[in-house]
Amino acid sequence: MQKTKDERVQKFLEEIGMFDEEKLNILLKLREIVFEEFPDVQEKMMYGGIMFSIDADFGGIFVSKKHISFEFSKGYRFSDPEELLEGTGKFRRHLKIRSLSDVEAKNVIFFVKQAGII
């Protein structure tokens, strides 16, 4: 498991791993994508999930009973030609990730790249 600088994030990941290995693997893959795209990104626990920020918070990952949600703070501005993003709020959009294969199927990398520039 990739160590984090934030002790609360590390504890959160360890606790998820004790109860649901598949969700842990999804979380680790999502974090890997974010850190590969933005090596200087900061992560912290907020709102019960892991928030990512560069100059400001741009998104976060949150564990639910049946899925992991990758929330994008300004997702309403994203290009989404396949209409994969969900949500009808004023700004935020999200992807529901139910399996490790969803990470690729829902093109998470495409949206993470946009999150850092919008």
Phi, psi and omega in degrees: 000130177295124179287149177246157177283340183268116182298324181292322177295316180300315179297318178302312180298316179297320180293318177299318181298330179290333187249334186207094184296324180295316179295322176300314181297323176294313178303315181296320179294317179297317177298319179301316179299313181299313183289330176291321181284322184226083184303334182265010181298146175255145176232148180205157175280130178201140179057027178082010180217188181261117178262143178246141177214150172247279171265332177213165177298131178242350179171176180197165178242134186227135182267128173243175183301317186251357182197175170245133181256127172259108183266138178241118187304321180242037183300338179296340181267355185285148166287131182215066186299333180265003180053051179272333181288143178246161177115146182233011180292177184296320185235311192283142172225161183213161172246135174264118181253114183256346180207165179299326179292336177295334181301317178279316184299327181263011171054047183305319182302317180304317181282324178298318178302319179291326183299326183279348183246350182258000000 
